[in-house]
Amino acid sequence: MSFHKRWLNKENILQVYEDRGLLGLEKYIGGADTLITSDTLSSNIVDVLLSEKLNLPEKWDKITQLILKEKNERKETTI
């Protein structure tokens, strides 16, 4: 039996979101035994996914907001 760790950071979260969408991101994060976050965005997304206070549509909305905010901030710094 193996133990599956998932290292998360902005880059791989944004890439999975772009390639597979929100459901793909949820599956990517949820498929690990342990989650290791390396920045604020990945930590916030994991917190939202594991939250028991939010229902599924609320989680998806919050995660989408976090990702779009990050993407907008990246655009502003590259202009």
C-alpha positions in Angstrom: 0.0 0.0 0.0 1.5 3.3 -1.0 1.2 6.8 0.6 0.5 9.5 -2.0 1.7 13.0 -1.2 0.7 16.0 -3.4 2.8 19.1 -3.5 0.7 22.1 -4.4 1.8 25.6 -5.5 0.3 28.4 -7.6 1.8 27.1 -10.9 0.5 23.6 -10.7 -2.9 24.7 -9.4 -3.3 27.2 -12.3 -2.1 24.6 -14.8 -4.5 21.9 -13.6 -7.4 24.4 -13.6 -6.6 25.6 -17.1 -6.2 22.0 -18.4 -9.0 20.2 -16.6 -11.3 22.8 -15.1 -12.7 23.1 -11.6 -13.8 19.4 -11.4 -10.3 18.3 -12.5 -8.7 20.5 -9.9 -10.9 19.0 -7.2 -10.1 15.5 -8.3 -6.3 16.4 -8.5 -6.3 17.7 -5.0 -8.7 15.1 -3.5 -6.7 12.2 -4.9 -3.9 12.5 -2.4 -3.4 11.2 1.1 -1.4 14.2 2.2 -1.4 17.8 0.8 1.6 20.0 1.1 1.1 23.6 0.2 3.9 26.0 -0.6 2.1 29.4 -1.0 -1.0 31.3 0.0 -3.1 30.4 -3.0 -2.7 26.7 -2.7 -3.2 26.8 1.1 -6.4 28.9 0.7 -7.8 26.5 -2.0 -7.1 23.4 0.2 -8.8 25.2 3.2 -11.9 25.9 1.0 -12.1 22.3 -0.3 -11.8 20.8 3.2 -14.2 23.3 4.8 -17.3 21.7 6.3 -19.0 25.1 6.5 -19.5 25.5 2.7 -21.6 23.4 0.4 -20.2 22.3 -2.9 -21.4 25.2 -5.1 -20.1 27.7 -2.5 -16.7 25.9 -2.5 -16.5 26.0 -6.3 -17.4 29.7 -6.3 -14.8 30.6 -3.7 -12.1 28.6 -5.5 -12.9 30.2 -8.8 -12.7 33.6 -7.2 -9.3 32.8 -5.7 -8.0 31.6 -9.0 -9.3 34.5 -11.1 -7.9 36.9 -8.5 -4.4 35.3 -8.9 -4.7 35.3 -12.7 -5.6 39.0 -12.7 -2.7 39.9 -10.4 -0.3 38.0 -12.7 -1.7 40.0 -15.7 -1.1 43.3 -13.9 2.5 42.4 -13.1 3.3 41.4 -16.7 1.9 44.6 -18.3 
